[in-house]
Amino acid sequence: MWRLKLRLEAKNQLLGSLSIKYNISMTGYPLSYYKEKNKLYIIIAGFMFGEEKNKKALTREIKKIKEVLHCEIEGDFIMAVLEQPLFTEPVYNPKIIRPSPVIINKAGFHIWDLASFDRHLLEEVLVLSEKHLGAKIINFKQEKISNISFTRLLPELTDNQKKALEVAINHGYYNYPKKVKMEELAKLMGISYSTFQAHLKKAEGRLIPEFYKEI
């Protein structure tokens, strides 16, 4: 199978521009697409990551955008129907799969991971992406796909566990060397050290075993 991984500019894409504006990262999948009255629509599902106030601001705006036909948000999970430029239709060819979710980074870029037995289909996506979306190739090679990632593989976390994890990630707790101590993160959340530690460790305890299964 041929696999194409691209890095694209986010500023000219709907969700990408919102991600930059509100300092929110997202990840997820286009589930399906359809054409209606000479317009292209995609159904997407995924998660938002960032400060709670920024997620709420993004949620308020996205529901007002005319290119968003339908939108449902529950916590950090979002499902929506988005109008897309017609030139992007080759991206959603059913002969193309996505081994891993789309990443929309708040730093201003998207990551697409696409695969197909037909190299020509991926070349077509590459051409349109370079022309319209500022795409750069990360890699384009023939390889065997050993795993497919799906968002539902992640276990459910409580609101406090998700918040503790987001605060830790956003402030560099998992960097090497660490940029912040757990005591400081507890203060940022406005809770005691022991309570914050319990939330974070429970989140890690649910996530890490699931990730390990996928290695």
Residue frames as a rotation matrix with the C-alpha (Angstrom) as fourth column:
MET 1
0.581 0.814 0.000 0.00
0.814 -0.581 0.000 0.00
0.000 0.000 -1.000 0.00
TRP 2
-0.344 -0.642 0.686 1.14
0.585 -0.717 -0.378 3.57
0.735 0.271 0.622 -0.73
ARG 3
0.382 0.411 -0.828 1.17
0.916 -0.287 0.280 6.01
-0.123 -0.865 -0.486 2.18
LEU 4
-0.203 -0.356 0.912 1.27
0.499 -0.839 -0.217 9.81
0.843 0.411 0.348 1.93
LYS 5
0.242 0.209 -0.948 1.81
0.943 -0.280 0.179 12.02
-0.227 -0.937 -0.265 4.97
LEU 6
-0.087 -0.156 0.984 1.42
0.616 -0.785 -0.070 15.77
0.783 0.600 0.164 4.50
ARG 7
-0.364 0.022 -0.931 1.84
0.760 -0.571 -0.310 18.93
-0.539 -0.820 0.191 6.54
LEU 8
-0.124 0.453 0.883 -0.53
0.828 -0.443 0.343 21.67
0.547 0.774 -0.320 5.38
GLU 9
-0.948 -0.125 0.292 -1.08
-0.005 -0.914 -0.406 25.32
0.318 -0.387 0.866 6.22
ALA 10
-0.515 0.777 -0.363 -4.07
0.848 0.397 -0.352 25.68
-0.129 -0.489 -0.863 8.52
LYS 11
-0.729 0.168 -0.664 -4.84
0.104 -0.931 -0.350 29.39
-0.677 -0.324 0.661 8.10
ASN 12
-0.686 0.466 -0.559 -6.89
-0.727 -0.411 0.550 28.98
0.026 0.784 0.620 4.90
GLN 13
-0.584 0.520 -0.624 -8.92
0.232 0.843 0.485 26.02
0.778 0.139 -0.613 6.19
LEU 14
0.261 0.841 0.474 -12.06
-0.232 -0.423 0.876 26.46
0.937 -0.339 0.084 8.27
LEU 15
0.920 0.109 -0.376 -11.14
0.302 0.413 0.859 24.42
0.249 -0.904 0.347 11.36
GLY 16
0.021 -0.996 -0.083 -7.48
0.956 0.044 -0.291 25.39
0.293 -0.073 0.953 11.01
SER 17
-0.386 -0.132 0.913 -8.24
0.131 -0.988 -0.087 29.11
0.913 0.086 0.398 11.15
LEU 18
0.645 0.670 0.367 -10.44
-0.332 -0.187 0.925 28.60
0.688 -0.718 0.102 14.24
SER 19
0.691 -0.468 -0.551 -7.71
0.684 0.669 0.291 26.50
0.232 -0.578 0.782 15.85
ILE 20
-0.395 -0.870 0.295 -5.20
0.741 -0.491 -0.458 29.34
0.543 0.038 0.839 15.42
LYS 21
-0.140 0.424 0.895 -7.65
-0.165 -0.901 0.401 32.03
0.976 -0.091 0.196 16.54
TYR 22
0.684 0.560 0.467 -8.62
-0.550 -0.024 0.835 30.28
0.479 -0.828 0.291 19.76
ASN 23
-0.292 -0.919 0.265 -5.33
-0.910 0.181 -0.374 28.47
0.296 -0.350 -0.889 20.51
ILE 24
0.362 0.521 0.773 -7.04
-0.645 0.739 -0.196 25.08
-0.674 -0.427 0.603 20.31
SER 25
-0.760 -0.531 -0.374 -5.69
-0.645 0.552 0.528 21.87
-0.074 0.643 -0.763 18.80
MET 26
0.370 0.912 0.176 -8.00
-0.820 0.410 -0.399 19.23
-0.436 0.004 0.900 17.34
THR 27
-0.842 -0.530 -0.101 -7.82
-0.508 0.716 0.479 15.69
-0.181 0.454 -0.872 16.12
GLY 28
0.006 0.899 0.438 -10.35
-0.343 0.414 -0.843 13.48
-0.939 -0.145 0.311 14.38
TYR 29
-0.745 -0.198 0.637 -11.66
0.406 0.623 0.669 11.91
-0.529 0.757 -0.384 11.17
PRO 30
-0.443 0.695 -0.566 -13.79
-0.892 -0.408 0.196 12.81
-0.095 0.592 0.800 8.17
LEU 31
-0.401 0.347 0.848 -16.40
-0.217 0.863 -0.456 10.05
-0.890 -0.367 -0.271 8.44
SER 32
-0.057 0.469 0.881 -18.18
0.877 0.446 -0.181 10.55
-0.478 0.762 -0.437 5.13
TYR 33
-0.746 -0.100 -0.659 -18.91
-0.131 -0.947 0.292 13.07
-0.653 0.304 0.693 2.40
TYR 34
-0.035 0.744 0.667 -21.66
0.872 0.349 -0.344 13.93
-0.489 0.570 -0.661 -0.05
LYS 35
-0.977 -0.200 0.071 -22.48
0.204 -0.801 0.562 16.43
-0.056 0.564 0.824 -2.81
GLU 36
-0.036 0.995 -0.091 -25.66
0.925 -0.002 -0.380 18.47
-0.378 -0.098 -0.921 -2.82
LYS 37
0.897 0.439 -0.045 -26.62
0.374 -0.811 -0.450 21.37
-0.234 0.387 -0.892 -5.13
ASN 38
0.609 -0.727 0.317 -23.11
0.311 -0.149 -0.939 21.46
0.730 0.670 0.136 -6.55
LYS 39
0.295 -0.536 0.791 -21.57
-0.851 -0.524 -0.037 21.78
0.434 -0.662 -0.611 -3.09
LEU 40
-0.057 -0.443 -0.895 -19.36
0.101 0.889 -0.447 19.34
0.993 -0.116 -0.006 -1.20
TYR 41
0.464 0.240 0.853 -20.01
-0.799 -0.303 0.520 18.46
0.383 -0.922 0.051 2.45
ILE 42
-0.374 -0.571 -0.731 -18.02
-0.048 0.798 -0.600 16.31
0.926 -0.189 -0.326 4.87
ILE 43
0.821 0.555 0.138 -19.13
-0.229 0.098 0.969 14.77
0.524 -0.826 0.207 8.15
ILE 44
-0.217 -0.976 -0.025 -16.37
-0.199 0.070 -0.978 15.01
0.956 -0.207 -0.209 10.75
ALA 45
0.914 0.391 -0.108 -15.90
0.033 0.195 0.980 13.78
0.404 -0.900 0.166 14.32
GLY 46
-0.025 -0.986 -0.163 -13.10
0.450 0.135 -0.883 14.50
0.893 -0.096 0.441 16.75
PHE 47
0.490 0.077 -0.868 -11.80
0.871 -0.090 0.484 16.10
-0.041 -0.993 -0.111 19.91
MET 48
0.592 -0.304 0.747 -10.66
-0.053 -0.939 -0.340 19.58
0.804 0.162 -0.572 20.98
PHE 49
0.299 -0.580 -0.757 -7.65
0.941 0.309 0.135 20.20
0.155 -0.754 0.639 23.25
GLY 50
-0.455 -0.493 0.741 -6.88
0.337 -0.866 -0.369 23.46
0.824 0.082 0.560 25.03
GLU 51
-0.996 0.084 -0.043 -8.00
0.002 -0.445 -0.896 25.87
-0.094 -0.892 0.442 27.72
GLU 52
-0.437 0.898 0.052 -11.67
0.821 0.421 -0.385 25.54
-0.368 -0.126 -0.921 28.65
LYS 53
0.110 0.495 -0.862 -12.49
0.095 -0.869 -0.486 29.19
-0.989 -0.028 -0.143 28.00
ASN 54
-0.588 -0.399 -0.703 -10.97
-0.639 -0.304 0.707 28.94
-0.496 0.865 -0.076 24.51
LYS 55
-0.940 0.295 0.174 -12.96
0.341 0.842 0.417 25.81
-0.023 0.452 -0.892 23.69
LYS 56
-0.110 0.948 -0.297 -16.16
0.730 -0.126 -0.672 27.54
-0.675 -0.291 -0.678 24.77
ALA 57
-0.041 0.031 -0.999 -15.35
-0.365 -0.931 -0.014 30.59
-0.930 0.364 0.049 22.60
LEU 58
-0.897 -0.313 -0.313 -14.63
-0.409 0.312 0.858 28.36
-0.171 0.897 -0.408 19.59
THR 59
-0.699 0.693 0.179 -17.88
0.673 0.721 -0.166 26.47
-0.244 0.005 -0.970 20.22
ARG 60
0.073 0.748 -0.660 -19.89
0.306 -0.646 -0.699 29.69
-0.949 -0.151 -0.276 20.18
GLU 61
-0.222 -0.223 -0.949 -18.35
-0.676 -0.666 0.315 30.85
-0.703 0.711 -0.003 16.91
ILE 62
-0.966 -0.255 0.042 -18.44
-0.146 0.673 0.725 27.59
-0.213 0.695 -0.687 14.99
LYS 63
-0.416 0.886 0.206 -22.21
0.744 0.461 -0.484 27.34
-0.524 -0.048 -0.850 15.40
LYS 64
0.333 0.522 -0.785 -22.61
0.033 -0.839 -0.544 30.73
-0.942 0.155 -0.296 13.68
ILE 65
-0.582 -0.681 -0.444 -20.51
-0.436 -0.199 0.878 29.96
-0.686 0.704 -0.181 10.58
LYS 66
0.317 0.822 -0.473 -22.56
-0.846 0.020 -0.533 29.47
-0.429 0.569 0.702 7.41
GLU 67
-0.120 -0.441 -0.890 -20.22
-0.795 0.579 -0.180 26.74
0.594 0.686 -0.420 6.12
VAL 68
-0.979 -0.117 0.165 -21.12
-0.198 0.723 -0.662 24.64
-0.041 -0.681 -0.731 9.19
LEU 69
-0.436 0.863 -0.257 -24.37
-0.341 0.105 0.934 22.93
0.833 0.494 0.249 8.21
HIS 70
0.783 0.598 -0.173 -24.82
-0.074 0.364 0.928 20.99
0.618 -0.714 0.329 11.47
CYS 71
-0.362 -0.925 0.121 -22.80
-0.289 -0.012 -0.957 20.88
0.886 -0.381 -0.263 14.67
GLU 72
0.854 0.513 -0.084 -23.07
-0.081 0.291 0.953 18.97
0.514 -0.807 0.290 17.96
ILE 73
-0.269 -0.950 0.160 -20.56
-0.322 -0.068 -0.944 19.37
0.908 -0.306 -0.288 20.78
GLU 74
0.882 0.454 -0.125 -20.53
-0.064 0.379 0.923 17.30
0.466 -0.807 0.363 23.96
GLY 75
0.698 -0.701 -0.145 -17.65
0.265 0.065 0.962 18.16
-0.665 -0.710 0.232 26.26
ASP 76
-0.173 -0.866 -0.469 -14.51
-0.423 -0.364 0.830 17.98
-0.890 0.342 -0.303 24.12
PHE 77
-0.583 -0.014 0.812 -16.14
0.540 0.741 0.400 15.82
-0.607 0.672 -0.425 21.44
ILE 78
-0.232 0.456 -0.859 -17.41
-0.557 -0.786 -0.267 17.46
-0.797 0.417 0.436 18.26
MET 79
-0.415 0.179 0.892 -19.42
0.743 0.632 0.218 16.20
-0.525 0.754 -0.395 15.29
ALA 80
-0.032 0.361 -0.932 -20.24
-0.258 -0.904 -0.341 18.51
-0.966 0.229 0.122 12.40
VAL 81
0.341 0.128 0.931 -21.15
0.871 0.329 -0.365 18.74
-0.353 0.936 0.001 8.73
LEU 82
-0.029 -0.506 -0.862 -18.86
0.053 -0.862 0.504 21.21
-0.998 -0.031 0.051 6.96
GLU 83
0.969 0.241 0.058 -19.07
0.092 -0.134 -0.987 22.69
-0.230 0.961 -0.152 3.48
GLN 84
0.079 -0.993 0.083 -15.78
0.302 0.103 0.948 22.17
-0.950 -0.050 0.308 1.64
PRO 85
-0.059 -0.174 -0.983 -14.29
-0.811 -0.566 0.149 23.56
-0.582 0.806 -0.108 -1.59
LEU 86
0.874 0.485 -0.039 -15.12
-0.404 0.679 -0.613 21.31
-0.271 0.552 0.789 -4.54
PHE 87
0.359 -0.802 -0.477 -11.45
-0.690 0.116 -0.714 20.96
0.628 0.586 -0.512 -5.41
THR 88
-0.413 -0.553 0.723 -10.96
-0.906 0.331 -0.265 18.86
-0.093 -0.764 -0.638 -2.26
GLU 89
0.602 0.798 0.017 -13.23
-0.794 0.600 -0.097 16.03
-0.088 0.045 0.995 -3.44
PRO 90
0.354 -0.491 -0.796 -10.32
-0.315 0.739 -0.596 13.70
0.881 0.461 0.107 -4.41
VAL 91
-0.598 -0.596 0.537 -9.22
-0.680 0.022 -0.733 13.72
0.424 -0.803 -0.418 -0.75
TYR 92
-0.250 0.626 0.739 -12.41
-0.794 0.305 -0.527 11.87
-0.555 -0.718 0.421 0.21
ASN 93
-0.044 0.143 -0.989 -12.18
-0.807 0.578 0.119 9.16
0.589 0.803 0.090 -2.45
PRO 94
0.729 0.421 0.540 -13.41
-0.676 0.570 0.467 5.92
-0.111 -0.705 0.700 -0.77
LYS 95
0.792 -0.526 -0.312 -10.34
0.302 0.780 -0.548 4.15
0.531 0.340 0.776 -2.16
ILE 96
-0.282 -0.854 0.437 -8.22
-0.121 -0.420 -0.900 6.29
0.952 -0.307 0.015 0.20
ILE 97
0.599 0.417 -0.684 -8.04
0.604 0.326 0.727 5.41
0.526 -0.849 -0.057 3.90
ARG 98
0.328 -0.470 0.820 -6.62
-0.571 -0.790 -0.224 7.28
0.752 -0.395 -0.527 6.89
PRO 99
-0.004 -0.405 -0.914 -4.31
0.434 0.823 -0.367 5.17
0.901 -0.399 0.173 9.08
SER 100
-0.551 -0.161 -0.818 -4.32
0.828 -0.225 -0.514 7.87
-0.101 -0.961 0.258 11.75
PRO 101
0.453 0.846 -0.280 -6.55
0.804 -0.524 -0.283 10.85
-0.386 -0.097 -0.917 12.62
VAL 102
0.271 -0.266 0.925 -6.18
0.486 -0.792 -0.370 14.29
0.831 0.550 -0.086 11.10
ILE 103
-0.053 -0.330 -0.942 -4.20
0.954 -0.296 0.050 16.59
-0.296 -0.896 0.330 13.41
ILE 104
0.448 0.181 0.875 -5.07
0.446 -0.894 -0.043 20.28
0.774 0.410 -0.482 13.47
ASN 105
-0.134 -0.644 -0.753 -2.37
0.987 -0.020 -0.159 22.00
0.088 -0.764 0.639 15.50
LYS 106
0.767 0.471 -0.435 -2.90
0.560 -0.823 0.095 25.39
-0.313 -0.317 -0.895 17.12
ALA 107
-0.100 -0.898 -0.428 0.56
0.250 -0.439 0.863 26.35
-0.963 -0.020 0.268 15.87
GLY 108
0.139 0.283 -0.949 -0.94
-0.670 -0.679 -0.301 26.68
-0.730 0.677 0.095 12.38
PHE 109
-0.606 -0.346 -0.716 -0.66
-0.780 0.431 0.453 23.38
0.152 0.834 -0.531 10.54
HIS 110
0.641 0.738 0.209 -2.63
-0.735 0.669 -0.108 20.24
-0.220 -0.084 0.972 9.68
ILE 111
-0.676 -0.726 0.126 -1.22
-0.634 0.661 0.401 16.71
-0.374 0.191 -0.907 9.41
TRP 112
0.536 0.790 -0.298 -2.88
-0.836 0.445 -0.321 14.35
-0.121 0.421 0.899 6.93
ASP 113
-0.621 -0.633 0.462 -2.03
-0.532 0.774 0.345 10.65
-0.576 -0.032 -0.817 6.89
LEU 114
0.442 0.799 -0.408 -3.46
-0.813 0.165 -0.558 8.98
-0.378 0.578 0.723 3.77
ALA 115
-0.629 -0.642 0.438 -3.02
-0.382 0.746 0.545 5.53
-0.677 0.175 -0.715 2.25
SER 116
0.562 0.779 -0.278 -4.22
-0.665 0.226 -0.712 3.68
-0.492 0.585 0.645 -0.86
PHE 117
0.191 -0.450 0.873 -3.30
0.427 0.838 0.339 0.74
-0.884 0.308 0.352 -3.06
ASP 118
0.542 0.082 0.836 -3.53
0.828 -0.220 -0.515 3.20
0.141 0.972 -0.187 -5.97
ARG 119
-0.352 -0.792 -0.499 -0.55
0.813 -0.523 0.256 5.58
-0.464 -0.316 0.828 -5.97
HIS 120
-0.648 0.105 0.755 -2.20
0.557 -0.611 0.563 7.76
0.520 0.785 0.337 -8.61
LEU 121
0.446 0.895 0.018 -5.02
0.596 -0.312 0.740 8.72
0.668 -0.320 -0.672 -6.23
LEU 122
0.506 -0.350 -0.788 -2.53
0.733 -0.308 0.607 9.96
-0.456 -0.885 0.101 -3.65
GLU 123
-0.631 -0.734 0.249 -0.58
0.743 -0.480 0.467 11.85
-0.223 0.479 0.849 -6.31
GLU 124
-0.167 0.681 0.714 -3.81
0.573 -0.522 0.632 13.64
0.802 0.514 -0.303 -7.24
VAL 125
0.791 0.416 -0.448 -4.31
0.590 -0.326 0.738 14.64
0.161 -0.849 -0.504 -3.59
LEU 126
0.002 -0.894 -0.448 -0.71
0.820 -0.255 0.512 15.82
-0.572 -0.368 0.733 -3.40
VAL 127
-0.634 -0.245 0.734 -1.06
0.710 -0.561 0.427 18.07
0.307 0.791 0.529 -6.45
LEU 128
0.249 0.812 0.527 -4.22
0.406 -0.582 0.705 19.79
0.879 0.039 -0.474 -5.22
SER 129
0.763 0.015 -0.647 -2.85
0.644 -0.116 0.757 20.11
-0.064 -0.993 -0.098 -1.69
GLU 130
-0.319 -0.935 -0.153 0.36
0.851 -0.354 0.389 21.73
-0.418 -0.006 0.908 -2.87
LYS 131
-0.566 0.140 0.812 -1.59
0.588 -0.622 0.517 24.09
0.578 0.770 0.270 -5.15
HIS 132
0.158 0.826 0.542 -4.33
0.074 -0.557 0.827 25.18
0.985 -0.091 -0.149 -2.75
LEU 133
0.922 0.375 -0.099 -3.30
0.069 0.091 0.993 24.28
0.382 -0.922 0.058 0.82
GLY 134
0.400 -0.845 0.355 0.43
-0.838 -0.494 -0.232 24.95
0.371 -0.205 -0.906 1.06
ALA 135
0.977 0.082 0.194 1.19
-0.159 0.891 0.425 21.25
-0.138 -0.446 0.884 1.52
LYS 136
-0.005 -0.992 -0.128 4.66
-0.977 0.032 -0.209 19.86
0.212 0.124 -0.969 2.20
ILE 137
0.543 0.166 -0.823 5.47
-0.207 0.977 0.060 16.16
0.814 0.137 0.565 2.00
ILE 138
0.406 -0.417 0.813 6.50
-0.864 0.116 0.490 14.51
-0.298 -0.902 -0.313 5.26
ASN 139
-0.674 -0.621 0.401 6.84
-0.342 0.743 0.576 11.15
-0.655 0.251 -0.713 3.52
PHE 140
0.473 0.737 -0.483 5.45
-0.833 0.195 -0.518 9.33
-0.288 0.647 0.706 0.49
LYS 141
-0.627 -0.760 -0.171 6.39
-0.779 0.616 0.118 5.68
0.016 0.207 -0.978 0.26
GLN 142
0.235 0.637 -0.734 5.15
-0.515 0.722 0.462 2.16
0.824 0.269 0.498 -0.21
GLU 143
-0.819 -0.474 0.323 4.75
-0.513 0.353 -0.783 0.27
0.257 -0.806 -0.533 3.05
LYS 144
-0.368 0.693 -0.620 2.56
0.477 0.713 0.514 -2.24
0.798 -0.107 -0.593 4.83
ILE 145
-0.094 0.439 0.894 0.03
-0.679 -0.685 0.265 -0.73
0.728 -0.582 0.362 7.24
SER 146
-0.696 -0.278 -0.662 0.44
0.206 0.805 -0.556 -2.43
0.688 -0.523 -0.503 10.61
ASN 147
-0.550 0.519 -0.655 -2.22
0.770 0.012 -0.638 -0.57
-0.323 -0.855 -0.406 12.57
ILE 148
-0.296 0.538 0.790 -5.15
0.380 -0.692 0.614 1.83
0.877 0.481 0.000 12.27
SER 149
-0.927 -0.040 -0.373 -5.90
0.363 -0.349 -0.864 4.39
-0.095 -0.936 0.338 15.00
PHE 150
-0.137 0.933 0.334 -9.48
0.490 -0.229 0.841 5.30
0.861 0.279 -0.425 15.91
THR 151
-0.458 -0.060 0.887 -10.60
-0.494 -0.812 -0.311 7.97
0.739 -0.581 0.342 18.36
ARG 152
0.558 0.797 0.229 -12.95
-0.637 0.235 0.734 5.60
0.532 -0.556 0.639 20.24
LEU 153
0.257 -0.553 -0.792 -10.00
0.424 0.802 -0.422 3.52
0.869 -0.227 0.440 21.38
LEU 154
-0.702 -0.525 0.481 -9.36
-0.152 -0.550 -0.821 6.18
0.696 -0.650 0.306 24.02
PRO 155
-0.397 0.572 -0.718 -11.01
0.865 0.495 -0.083 5.39
0.308 -0.653 -0.692 27.34
GLU 156
0.494 0.658 0.568 -13.45
0.332 -0.747 0.576 7.81
0.803 -0.096 -0.588 28.97
LEU 157
-0.684 -0.654 -0.325 -11.94
0.608 -0.263 -0.749 10.30
0.404 -0.710 0.577 31.44
THR 158
0.294 0.734 -0.612 -13.75
0.919 -0.394 -0.031 12.42
-0.263 -0.553 -0.790 34.01
ASP 159
0.828 0.055 0.558 -13.79
0.283 -0.900 -0.331 16.20
0.484 0.432 -0.761 33.51
ASN 160
0.828 -0.536 0.166 -11.22
-0.452 -0.462 0.763 16.64
-0.333 -0.707 -0.625 36.29
GLN 161
0.304 -0.730 0.612 -8.95
0.405 0.680 0.611 13.98
-0.862 0.062 0.502 34.83
LYS 162
0.422 -0.099 0.901 -9.09
0.892 -0.134 -0.432 15.60
0.163 0.986 0.032 31.37
LYS 163
0.935 -0.042 0.352 -8.45
-0.070 -0.995 0.068 19.03
0.347 -0.089 -0.934 32.86
ALA 164
0.648 -0.735 0.198 -5.45
-0.251 0.039 0.967 17.80
-0.719 -0.677 -0.159 34.85
LEU 165
0.195 -0.559 0.806 -4.03
0.759 0.607 0.238 16.12
-0.622 0.565 0.542 31.76
GLU 166
0.619 0.096 0.779 -4.54
0.676 -0.570 -0.467 19.21
0.399 0.816 -0.418 29.58
VAL 167
0.944 -0.291 0.155 -2.91
-0.330 -0.820 0.469 21.50
-0.009 -0.494 -0.870 32.14
ALA 168
0.430 -0.816 0.386 0.05
0.056 0.451 0.891 19.12
-0.901 -0.361 0.239 32.40
ILE 169
0.198 -0.320 0.927 0.49
0.939 0.335 -0.085 18.91
-0.283 0.886 0.366 28.62
ASN 170
0.750 0.217 0.626 -0.02
0.489 -0.818 -0.303 22.64
0.446 0.533 -0.719 27.97
HIS 171
0.865 -0.415 0.283 2.55
-0.502 -0.734 0.458 23.64
0.018 -0.538 -0.843 30.59
GLY 172
0.255 -0.863 -0.435 5.30
-0.675 0.163 -0.719 21.21
0.692 0.478 -0.541 29.58
TYR 173
0.413 -0.074 0.908 5.02
-0.823 0.396 0.407 18.64
-0.389 -0.915 0.103 32.36
TYR 174
0.795 -0.048 0.605 5.78
0.167 0.975 -0.143 15.82
-0.583 0.215 0.784 29.91
ASN 175
0.779 -0.619 -0.102 8.71
-0.382 -0.340 -0.859 17.60
0.497 0.708 -0.501 28.27
TYR 176
0.725 -0.636 -0.263 12.24
0.661 0.538 0.523 16.42
-0.191 -0.553 0.811 28.98
PRO 177
-0.882 -0.045 -0.469 13.45
0.447 0.234 -0.863 18.02
0.149 -0.971 -0.186 31.12
LYS 178
0.073 0.979 -0.190 10.15
0.994 -0.055 0.099 18.95
0.087 -0.196 -0.977 32.75
LYS 179
-0.492 -0.192 0.849 9.23
0.326 -0.945 -0.025 22.63
0.807 0.264 0.528 32.48
VAL 180
-0.086 0.580 0.810 6.96
-0.757 -0.566 0.325 22.65
0.647 -0.586 0.488 35.51
LYS 181
-0.977 -0.212 -0.008 6.45
-0.143 0.690 -0.709 20.82
0.156 -0.692 -0.705 38.79
MET 182
-0.429 0.864 -0.264 3.23
0.630 0.496 0.598 19.10
0.647 0.090 -0.757 39.79
GLU 183
-0.334 0.271 -0.903 2.80
0.825 -0.380 -0.419 21.51
-0.456 -0.885 -0.097 42.70
GLU 184
-0.829 -0.022 -0.559 2.61
-0.172 -0.941 0.292 24.42
-0.532 0.338 0.776 40.24
LEU 185
-0.808 0.565 -0.167 0.05
-0.028 0.246 0.969 22.60
0.588 0.788 -0.183 38.10
ALA 186
-0.330 0.691 -0.643 -2.12
0.923 0.378 -0.068 22.02
0.196 -0.616 -0.763 41.16
LYS 187
-0.495 0.090 -0.864 -2.07
0.383 -0.870 -0.310 25.77
-0.780 -0.485 0.396 41.86
LEU 188
-0.947 0.125 -0.297 -3.07
-0.319 -0.494 0.808 26.49
-0.046 0.860 0.508 38.26
MET 189
-0.519 0.790 -0.326 -6.10
0.292 0.523 0.801 24.24
0.803 0.320 -0.502 38.70
GLY 190
-0.274 0.383 0.882 -6.86
-0.733 -0.677 0.067 25.75
0.623 -0.628 0.466 42.09
ILE 191
0.833 0.510 -0.214 -6.79
-0.275 0.718 0.639 22.43
0.480 -0.473 0.739 43.93
SER 192
0.593 -0.623 0.510 -4.49
-0.586 0.100 0.804 20.70
-0.552 -0.776 -0.305 46.41
TYR 193
-0.319 -0.825 -0.466 -1.37
-0.947 0.260 0.187 18.86
-0.033 0.501 -0.865 45.30
SER 194
-0.782 -0.013 0.623 -2.74
-0.180 0.962 -0.205 15.50
-0.597 -0.273 -0.754 46.42
THR 195
0.269 0.953 0.141 -6.04
0.024 0.139 -0.990 16.01
-0.963 0.270 0.014 44.57
PHE 196
0.491 -0.161 -0.856 -4.29
-0.835 -0.367 -0.410 17.10
-0.248 0.916 -0.315 41.37
GLN 197
-0.610 -0.793 -0.008 -1.91
-0.776 0.595 0.211 14.14
-0.162 0.135 -0.977 41.60
ALA 198
-0.445 0.522 0.727 -4.85
0.048 0.825 -0.563 11.76
-0.894 -0.216 -0.392 41.98
HIS 199
0.626 0.709 -0.323 -6.62
-0.251 -0.209 -0.945 13.19
-0.738 0.673 0.047 38.90
LEU 200
0.258 -0.604 -0.754 -3.47
-0.965 -0.202 -0.168 13.06
-0.051 0.771 -0.635 36.76
LYS 201
-0.731 -0.601 0.323 -2.40
-0.607 0.789 0.094 9.59
-0.311 -0.127 -0.942 37.83
LYS 202
-0.108 0.773 0.625 -5.88
0.084 0.633 -0.769 8.17
-0.991 -0.031 -0.133 37.22
ALA 203
0.724 0.317 -0.613 -5.90
-0.518 -0.338 -0.786 9.73
-0.456 0.886 -0.080 33.74
GLU 204
-0.162 -0.879 -0.448 -2.47
-0.985 0.172 0.019 8.29
0.060 0.445 -0.894 32.99
GLY 205
-0.668 -0.091 0.739 -3.55
-0.367 0.904 -0.220 4.93
-0.648 -0.419 -0.637 34.38
ARG 206
0.367 0.867 0.337 -6.46
0.040 0.347 -0.937 4.77
-0.929 0.358 0.093 31.95
LEU 207
0.786 -0.015 -0.618 -4.63
-0.570 -0.407 -0.714 6.07
-0.241 0.913 -0.328 28.90
ILE 208
-0.120 -0.983 -0.136 -1.17
-0.966 0.084 0.245 4.49
-0.229 0.160 -0.960 29.05
PRO 209
-0.422 -0.033 0.906 -2.33
-0.088 0.996 -0.004 0.84
-0.903 -0.081 -0.423 29.04
GLU 210
0.653 0.721 0.231 -4.55
0.205 0.125 -0.971 1.58
-0.729 0.681 -0.066 26.02
PHE 211
0.642 -0.501 -0.580 -1.69
-0.757 -0.534 -0.376 3.24
-0.121 0.681 -0.722 24.15
TYR 212
-0.345 -0.841 0.417 0.62
-0.745 0.516 0.423 0.34
-0.571 -0.165 -0.805 25.00
LYS 213
0.103 0.476 0.873 -1.81
0.172 0.856 -0.487 -2.12
-0.980 0.200 0.006 23.41
GLU 214
0.936 0.346 -0.060 -1.46
0.035 -0.261 -0.965 -0.20
-0.349 0.901 -0.256 20.15
ILE 215
0.251 -0.923 -0.291 2.35
-0.822 -0.362 0.440 -0.22
-0.511 0.129 -0.850 20.05
